Amino acid sequence: MYEEGYPTLDATLAQLKETRPKQVTLIPLLLVCGNHTKEDIVGVWKPEMEKVGYQANVRMQGLGEQPAIRKLYMEHIEALLK
């Protein structure tokens, strides 16, 4: 299976095996929650985690939907324009 980014699914499963939680929440660290979230997180990560016994939830919300993140972006843009 091709994976990009870090941590990988295998690395994450290894870490979870050490702590053995009953459920996990997958949160995309993406500005916009779209196809990447649907295809990779919902389509691959969630089923793989459920296959090994975790209850997996996915937060279908991009970082750009968070008011604090939008404010931070605006502050950076304003600083660049000065």
GUBADO-494150 format. One record per residue (C-alpha): chain; y negated, z, x negated. Coordinates in nm, 4 decimals, padded with zeros to 6 digits. Layout:
  ch     north        up      east
   A         Y         Z         X
...
//
This chain:
  ch     north        up      east
   A   00.0000   00.0000   00.0000
   A  -00.3452  -00.0940  -00.1349
   A  -00.5985   00.1871  -00.1424
   A  -00.9505   00.2001  -00.2655
   A  -01.1607   00.5065  -00.3199
   A  -01.0777   00.8625  -00.3992
   A  -00.8942   01.0698  -00.3131
   A  -00.5956   00.8531  -00.2376
   A  -00.3663   00.9243   00.0542
   A  -00.0892   01.0332  -00.1840
   A  -00.3216   01.2720  -00.3687
   A  -00.4433   01.4176  -00.0393
   A  -00.0890   01.4659   00.0917
   A   00.0037   01.6418  -00.2345
   A  -00.2916   01.8803  -00.1969
   A  -00.2062   01.9481   00.1667
   A   00.1533   02.0221   00.0703
   A   00.0270   02.3114  -00.1429
   A  -00.1733   02.4763   00.1365
   A   00.0421   02.3681   00.4341
   A  -00.2178   02.3572   00.7143
   A  -00.0901   02.2871   01.0650
   A  -00.3705   02.0440   01.1404
   A  -00.6229   01.8357   00.9505
   A  -00.9468   01.6665   01.0536
   A  -01.0253   01.3373   00.8848
   A  -01.3997   01.2816   00.8489
   A  -01.5203   00.9472   00.7157
   A  -01.7862   00.9807   00.4468
   A  -01.9416   00.6531   00.5524
   A  -02.2922   00.5882   00.6764
   A  -02.1582   00.3877   00.9720
   A  -01.8269   00.4557   01.1416
   A  -01.6706   00.1150   01.2089
   A  -01.3753  -00.1051   01.1196
   A  -01.3082   00.0728   00.7906
   A  -01.2627   00.3979   00.9811
   A  -01.0487   00.2359   01.2513
   A  -00.8280   00.0378   01.0134
   A  -00.7884   00.2832   00.7258
   A  -00.8396   00.6328   00.8616
   A  -00.7087   00.5902   01.2174
   A  -00.4680   00.3080   01.1333
   A  -00.3156   00.4405   00.8090
   A  -00.4137   00.7953   00.7132
   A  -00.3694   00.9563   01.0562
   A  -00.0197   00.8120   01.1223
   A   00.0962   00.8935   00.7681
   A  -00.0182   01.2531   00.8064
   A   00.1458   01.2829   01.1467
   A   00.4662   01.1350   01.0037
   A   00.4940   01.4283   00.7620
   A   00.4200   01.6859   01.0321
   A   00.0445   01.7482   01.0430
   A  -00.1604   01.7361   01.3599
   A  -00.4285   01.4888   01.2508
   A  -00.7654   01.4539   01.4198
   A  -01.0297   01.1959   01.3304
   A  -01.4030   01.2485   01.3686
   A  -01.5235   00.9045   01.4742
   A  -01.8792   00.9580   01.3582
   A  -02.0618   00.8107   01.0616
   A  -02.2966   01.0132   00.8449
   A  -02.5865   00.8068   00.9791
   A  -02.5328   00.9701   01.3182
   A  -02.6220   01.3087   01.1711
   A  -02.9922   01.3963   01.2155
   A  -03.0061   01.5754   00.8784
   A  -02.8696   01.2699   00.6971
   A  -03.1140   01.0373   00.8737
   A  -03.3996   01.2708   00.7790
   A  -03.2862   01.2690   00.4161
   A  -03.2768   00.8881   00.4129
   A  -03.6257   00.8709   00.5627
   A  -03.7622   01.1148   00.3052
   A  -03.6178   00.9041   00.0233
   A  -03.7572   00.5828   00.1722
   A  -04.1012   00.7392   00.2150
   A  -04.0953   00.8611  -00.1467
   A  -04.0036   00.5122  -00.2693
   A  -04.2890   00.3561  -00.0724
   A  -04.5498   00.5859  -00.2296
//
